[in-house]
Amino acid sequence: MRIILSRHARSLGQAHSGNYAKYGDSRVPLDPGHAHLAIKCGEFLSEYFNQTATKKWPLVWTSQFTRAQQTWGGYRQGIGDYFGAAQPTWHIDPRLNEQSFGALPYLDDIKNPMRRFLAKSFAKVSQALYVNDPFSSSPLMGEAPRQTLINVQNFIDGSFTRDAVEGIDDVLIISHGAVMKAFIMNWFHLYDLDTWKALDTPGNCDVYVIEGEPKDWSVRKIYDGETATGLLDNPINPIAHITKPTDFNPPPLILPQ
């Protein structure tokens, strides 16, 4: 099996944080000045499919978010007619949605001084909790990374596994940086509290590939989306610096003297 993971192209939310409040996080579109990089990534995928002698469209999954779906449109345009007249199968799954940052994108738009003060105070508390436990802490009215991990785990154990059982060999998942991190943590059982922070967040239009067989999986970064550079000749292992806590002894007991 081969799983191709990719993050959406740069969005207007990244261009200006106020756009998250303007559009709503799920409906923020791609930044027109960077949307062409989705097409460039599709062109790379066409080359990759040719190099790996891939004859059929992979099964495509995206989140519900506009920016992920627009990115898929760019990839499809870049892939062009490589697969001839065959049409891809595309599914949308909310379990691949971006981690929610709750009220944080809306703080600057709160006009009432008292509400603004309270919101910022709660945000400071959230930040303090994040420093001590970035994996489990939630922003104000938002989600902790742990919830994203659980959502992706449910996706893998549900629809993804059913498709694998039915014989799907290649899957292309276009989602978000946090979702990609959660997918890798789940797939490689990297559940230490510090793993979330240690894993680099993929860049826009980055492409990772997980491939192999049960108990013998590997992951490689094969495309740098922000520079539109293929890395097939020199792929990057994004988890080379990560170790499983279960590879070592558990923390020692501290007993009274």
Sequence and secondary structure as in RCSB ss.txt:
>XXXX:A:sequence
MRIILSRHARSLGQAHSGNYAKYGDSRVPLDPGHAHLAIKCGEFLSEYFNQTATKKWPLVWTSQFTRAQQTWGGY
RQGIGDYFGAAQPTWHIDPRLNEQSFGALPYLDDIKNPMRRFLAKSFAKVSQALYVNDPFSSSPLMGEAPRQTLI
NVQNFIDGSFTRDAVEGIDDVLIISHGAVMKAFIMNWFHLYDLDTWKALDTPGNCDVYVIEGEPKDWSVRKIYDG
ETATGLLDNPINPIAHITKPTDFNPPPLILPQ
>XXXX:A:secstr
 EEEEEE   BHHHH THHHHHH GGG  B TTTTHHHHHHHHHHHHHHHHTT  S  EEEE SSHHHHHHHHHH
HHHHTTTTTT    EEE GGGS    TTGGGGGG  SHHHHHHHHHHHHHHHHHHHH TTT   TTS  HHHHHH
HHHHHIIIIIHHHHHTT  EEEEEE HHHHHHHHHHHTT   TTHHHHS    TT EEEEEEETTEEEEEEEEET
TTTEE TTS B TTTT   GGGS         
